[in-house]
């Protein structure tokens, strides 16, 4: 078993100090956080440092900001507007939509922006980051449909289209892929789910067993946030919890790669999805990192950088 890096061993203390788990320790605390974010909307624009690493273009699509990140020297363009030309002169041949996490209530953060920029740097792909409305304004049905629309527009171009999502963004990615199958759209090139939340009922007993070891997440508050995201749908509706999609609905998905750590209450979701998808004939690769926390591939730790390199290789 590989020895965990010093930085990864330091991460639990850092996460604990941030108080994220306390926020999700009860529905009341999470509701208080939602109320605060409603009154004090978080910044979502990329840090200025990102513009020194990749080219950044901003467009607005029916109220949604779309940030298009491309290799420096390219000519970024929004999905459906002719793609991009990278420094080698190819016309948008690798297009990626990256859906950020945030427990369905939080905006994209600096660490996630750095992750998105690194995907561009290491893969050469153009990465579009939709700033989708989070709960309670955004709901599963609305957001999934709009992201599927973006993918359809990309598919209309001579492009190879992939989806990457972390945490709650992984929920959106898989729900979108299922929606595209229902629409009869051809499968995506690559689906990457990083620490995805796929069963928003949080009823798996293995998740409860992991909660004391997870310094990041707690089920009571996540379940409340998920209820806002559901927007009136049941939490076990496959449009909200894509883990509950039927084998027939899963059949036809393109190749899926899943990353999960063993100190993450969402770890059982990764295993259950892998089992169900493989039973439906879907090619799934599961990367499980012993002792790693929720969303570890997004963090600037050696184990995260190794996972990032694997993701970038898939997108080339």
For each residue, the residues with C-beta under 8 A, 3 or more apart:
1: 290
2: 290
3:
4: 8 9 290 291 292 303
5: 8 9 301 302 303
6: 9 10
7: 10 11 300 301 302
8: 4 5 11 291 292 293 296 301 302 303 304
9: 4 5 6 12
10: 6 7 13 14
11: 7 8 14 15 215 293 296 299 301
12: 9 15 16 215 263 293
13: 10 16 17
14: 10 11 17 18
15: 11 12 18 20 21 215 216 293
16: 12 13 19 21 215
17: 13 14
18: 14 15
19: 16 22 23
20: 15 23 24 216 217
21: 15 16 24 25 214 215 216 217 218
22: 19 25 29
23: 19 20 29 30 33 221
24: 20 21 29 30 103 217 218 219 220 221 222 225
25: 21 22 29 218 220 221
26: 29 30 220 221
27: 30 31 220 221 223 224
28: 31 32
29: 22 23 24 25 26 32 33 221
30: 23 24 26 27 33 34 105 220 221 222 224 225
31: 27 28 34 35 224
32: 28 29 35 36
33: 23 29 30 36 37 105 221
34: 30 31 37 38 105 135 136 225 228
35: 31 32 38 39
36: 32 33 39 40
37: 33 34 40 41 42 105 106
38: 34 35 41 136
39: 35 36
40: 36 37
41: 37 38 107
42: 37 106 107
43: 107
44: 65 107 108 131
45: 67
46: 50 51 56 67 69 113 117 129
47: 50 110 113
48: 51 52
49: 52 53
50: 46 47 53 54 56 69 113 114 116 117
51: 46 48 54 55 56
52: 48 49
53: 49 50 72 117 120 121
54: 50 51 69 70 71 72 117 120 121
55: 51 69 70 71 72 73 74 75 76
56: 46 50 51 67 68 69 76
57: 67 68 70 76 77 78
58: 65 66 67 68
59: 65 66 68 78 81
60: 63 64 65 66
61: 64 66 78 79 130 150
62: 146
63: 60
64: 60 61 130 131 132 133 146
65: 44 58 59 60 130 131
66: 58 59 60 61 78 79 128 129 130 131 150
67: 45 46 56 57 58 128 129 131
68: 56 57 58 59 76 77 78 79 84 126 127 128 129
69: 46 50 54 55 56 76 116 117 120 126 127 128 129
70: 54 55 57 74 75 76 84 86 120 126 127
71: 54 55 74 86 87 120 121 124 126
72: 53 54 55 87
73: 55 86 87
74: 55 70 71 84 85 86 87 126
75: 55 70 84 85
76: 55 56 57 68 69 70 84 126
77: 57 68 81 82 83 84 92
78: 57 59 61 66 68 81 128
79: 61 66 68 95 97 128 150 153 154
80: 150 153 154 156 157
81: 59 77 78
82: 77 91 92 157
83: 77 91 92 95 126 157 158 159
84: 68 70 74 75 76 77 91 92 95 126
85: 74 75 89 90 91 92
86: 70 71 73 74 89 90 92 124 126
87: 71 72 73 74
88: 124
89: 85 86
90: 85 86 93 94
91: 82 83 84 85 158
92: 77 82 83 84 85 86 95 126 157 158 159
93: 90 158 159 160
94: 90 123 124 125 126 159 160 162 315 316
95: 79 83 84 92 125 126 128 154 157 159 160 161 162
96: 119 123 125 126 127 128 161 162 163 164 315
97: 79 127 128 129 130 147 150 151 154 161 162 163 164
98: 116 119 127 128 129 163 164 165 169
99: 130 132 147 163 164 165 166 169 170 172 173 176
100: 107 108 109 112 129 165 166 168 169
101: 106 112 165 166 167 168 169 170 194 195 295
102: 105 106 107 108 109 134 167 168 169
103: 24 106 167 168 217 221 222 225
104: 134 135 168 171 197 225 226 228 229
105: 30 33 34 37 102 134 135 136 225 228 229
106: 37 42 101 102 103 109 134
107: 41 42 43 44 100 102 131 134
108: 44 100 102 112 113 129 131
109: 100 102 106 112 113
110: 47 113 114
111: 114 115 298 299 300
112: 100 101 108 109 115 116 166 298
113: 46 47 50 108 109 110 116 117 129
114: 50 110 111 117 118 300
115: 111 112 118 119 166 297 298 308
116: 50 69 98 112 113 119 120 127 129
117: 46 50 53 54 69 113 114 120 121
118: 114 115 121 122 308 312
119: 96 98 115 116 122 123 125 127 164 308 311 312 315
120: 53 54 69 70 71 116 117 123 124 125 126 127
121: 53 54 71 117 118
122: 118 119 308 309 312 313
123: 94 96 119 120 312 313 315 316
124: 71 86 88 94 120 316
125: 94 95 96 119 120 162 315 316
126: 68 69 70 71 74 76 83 84 86 92 94 95 96 120
127: 68 69 70 96 97 98 116 119 120 164
128: 66 67 68 69 78 79 95 96 97 98 150
129: 46 66 67 68 69 97 98 100 108 113 116
130: 61 64 65 66 97 99 146 147 150
131: 44 64 65 66 67 107 108
132: 64 99 138 143 146 147 172
133: 64 137 138 142 143
134: 102 104 105 106 107 137 138
135: 34 104 105 138 139 225 228 229 231
136: 34 38 105 139 228
137: 133 134
138: 132 133 134 135 142 143 229
139: 135 136 142 143 228 229 230 231 232
140: 143 144 171 175 229 230 231 233 239 240
141: 144 145 231 233 239
142: 133 138 139 145 146 231
143: 132 133 138 139 140 146 147 172
144: 140 141 147 148 172 175 176 179 239
145: 141 142 148 149 179
146: 62 64 130 132 142 143 149 150
147: 97 99 130 132 143 144 150 151 172 176
148: 144 145 151 152 176 179 180 183 185
149: 145 146 152 153
150: 61 66 79 80 97 128 130 146 147 153 154
151: 97 147 148 154 155 161 163 176 180 185 188
152: 148 149 155 156 180 183 185
153: 79 80 149 150 156 157
154: 79 80 95 97 150 151 157 159 161
155: 151 152 159 161 185 186
156: 80 152 153
157: 80 82 83 92 95 153 154
158: 83 91 92 93
159: 83 92 93 94 95 154 155
160: 93 94 95 189
161: 95 96 97 151 154 155 188 189
162: 94 95 96 97 125 188 189 190 191 192 314 315
163: 96 97 98 99 151 173 176 177 188 190 191 192
164: 96 97 98 99 119 127 169 173 190 192 194 311 315
165: 98 99 100 101 168 169 170 171 172 173 174 192 193 194 196
166: 99 100 101 112 115 169 170 194 195 196 295 297 298
167: 101 102 103 170 171 194 195 196 197 266 294 295
168: 100 101 102 103 104 165 171 172 197 229
169: 98 99 100 101 102 164 165 166 172 173 194
170: 99 101 165 166 167 173 174 193 194 195 196 197 198
171: 104 140 165 167 168 174 175 196 197 198 200 241 242
172: 99 132 143 144 147 165 168 169 175 176
173: 99 163 164 165 169 170 176 177 191 192 193 196
174: 165 170 171 177 178 191 193 196 198 242 273
175: 140 144 171 172 178 179 238 239 240 242
176: 99 144 147 148 151 163 172 173 179 180
177: 163 173 174 180 181 187 188 191 253 254
178: 174 175 181 182 238 242 245 249 250 253
179: 144 145 148 175 176 182 183 239
180: 148 151 152 176 177 183 185 187 188
181: 177 178 184 185 187 249 252 253
182: 178 179 249
183: 148 152 179 180
184: 181
185: 148 151 152 155 180 181
186: 155
187: 177 180 181 252 253 254
188: 151 161 162 163 177 180 191 254
189: 160 161 162 254
190: 162 163 164 254 255 257 314 315
191: 162 163 173 174 177 188 253 254 255 256 257
192: 162 163 164 165 173 256 257 258 259 311 314 315
193: 165 170 173 174 196 198 256 257 258 259 270 273
194: 101 164 165 166 167 169 170 259 295 297 298 307 311
195: 101 166 167 170 259 260 261 264 266 270 294 295 296 297
196: 165 166 167 170 171 173 174 193 258 266 269 270 273
197: 104 167 168 170 171 200 222 226 266 269
198: 170 171 174 193 241 242 243 266 269 270 272 273
199: 202 203 204 241 243 244 268 269 272
200: 171 197 222 223 226 229 230 235 240 241
201: 223 235 236 241
202: 199 207 219 222 223 226 265
203: 199 207
204: 199 207 208 268 269 272
205: 208 209
206: 209 210 267 268
207: 202 203 204 210 211 219 265 266 267 268 269
208: 204 205 211 219 265
209: 205 206
210: 206 207 213 214 262 263 264 265 267 268
211: 207 208 214 217 218 219 265
212:
213: 210 263
214: 21 210 211 217 218 263 264 265 293 294
215: 11 12 15 16 21 263 293
216: 15 20 21 264 293 294 295
217: 20 21 24 103 211 214 222 264 265 266 294
218: 21 24 25 211 214 221 222 265
219: 24 202 207 208 211 222 223 265
220: 24 25 26 27 30 223 224
221: 23 24 25 26 27 29 30 33 103 218 224 225
222: 24 30 103 197 200 202 217 218 219 225 226
223: 27 200 201 202 219 220 226 227 235
224: 27 30 31 220 221 227 228
225: 24 30 34 103 104 105 135 221 222 228 229
226: 104 197 200 202 222 223 229 230 235 240
227: 223 224 230 235
228: 34 104 105 135 136 139 224 225 231
229: 104 105 135 138 139 140 168 200 225 226 240
230: 139 140 200 226 227 233 234 235 237 240
231: 135 139 140 141 142 228
232: 139
233: 140 141 230 237 239 240
234: 230 237 240
235: 200 201 223 226 227 230 240 241
236: 201 240 241 244
237: 230 233 234 240 241 244
238: 175 178 241 242 243 244 245 246 249
239: 140 141 144 175 179 233 242
240: 140 175 200 226 229 230 233 234 235 236 237
241: 171 198 199 200 201 235 236 237 238 244
242: 171 174 175 178 198 238 239 245 273
243: 198 199 238 269 272 273 276
244: 199 236 237 238 241
245: 178 238 242 249 250 276
246: 238 249 250
247: 250 251 276 279 280
248: 251 280
249: 178 181 182 238 245 246
250: 178 245 246 247 253 276 277 280 282
251: 247 248 280 281 282
252: 181 187 282
253: 177 178 181 187 191 250 256 277 280 282
254: 177 187 188 189 190 191 283
255: 190 191 282 283 284 285
256: 191 192 193 253 277 282 283 284 285
257: 190 191 192 193 284 285 287 310 311 314
258: 192 193 196 270 273 274 284 285 286 287
259: 192 193 194 195 270 287 289 296 297 307 311
260: 195 264 266 267 269 270 271 286 287 288 289
261: 195 264 267 288 289 290 291 292 293 294 296
262: 210 267 288 289 290 291 292
263: 12 210 213 214 215 267 291 292 293 294
264: 195 210 214 216 217 260 261 267 292 293 294 295
265: 202 207 208 210 211 214 217 218 219 268 294
266: 167 195 196 197 198 207 217 260 269 270 294
267: 206 207 210 260 261 262 263 264 270 271 288
268: 199 204 206 207 210 265 271 272
269: 196 197 198 199 204 207 243 260 266 272 273
270: 193 195 196 198 258 259 260 266 267 273 274 286 288
271: 260 267 268 274 275 286
272: 198 199 204 243 268 269 275 276
273: 174 193 196 198 242 243 258 269 270 276 277 284
274: 258 270 271 277 278 284 286
275: 271 272 278 279
276: 243 245 247 250 272 273 279 280
277: 250 253 256 273 274 280 282 284
278: 274 275 281 282 283 284
279: 247 275 276
280: 247 248 250 251 253 276 277
281: 251 278
282: 250 251 252 253 255 256 277 278
283: 254 255 256 278
284: 255 256 257 258 273 274 277 278
285: 255 256 257 258
286: 258 260 270 271 274
287: 257 258 259 260 307 310
288: 260 261 262 267 270
289: 259 260 261 262 292 296 303 307
290: 1 2 4 261 262
291: 4 8 261 262 263
292: 4 8 261 262 263 264 289 296 303
293: 8 11 12 15 214 215 216 261 263 264 296 299
294: 167 195 214 216 217 261 263 264 265 266
295: 101 166 167 194 195 216 264 298 299
296: 8 11 195 259 261 289 292 293 299 301 303 304 307
297: 115 166 194 195 259 303 304 307 308 311
298: 111 112 115 166 194 295 304
299: 11 111 293 295 296 304
300: 7 111 114 304 305
301: 5 7 8 11 296 304 305
302: 5 7 8 305 306
303: 4 5 8 289 292 296 297 306 307
304: 8 296 297 298 299 300 301 307 308
305: 300 301 302 308 309
306: 302 303 309 310
307: 194 259 287 289 296 297 303 304 310 311
308: 115 118 119 122 297 304 305 311 312
309: 122 305 306 312 313
310: 257 287 306 307 313 314
311: 119 164 192 194 257 259 297 307 308 314 315
312: 118 119 122 123 308 309 315 316
313: 122 123 309 310 316
314: 162 190 192 257 310 311
315: 94 96 119 123 125 162 164 190 192 311 312
316: 94 123 124 125 312 313
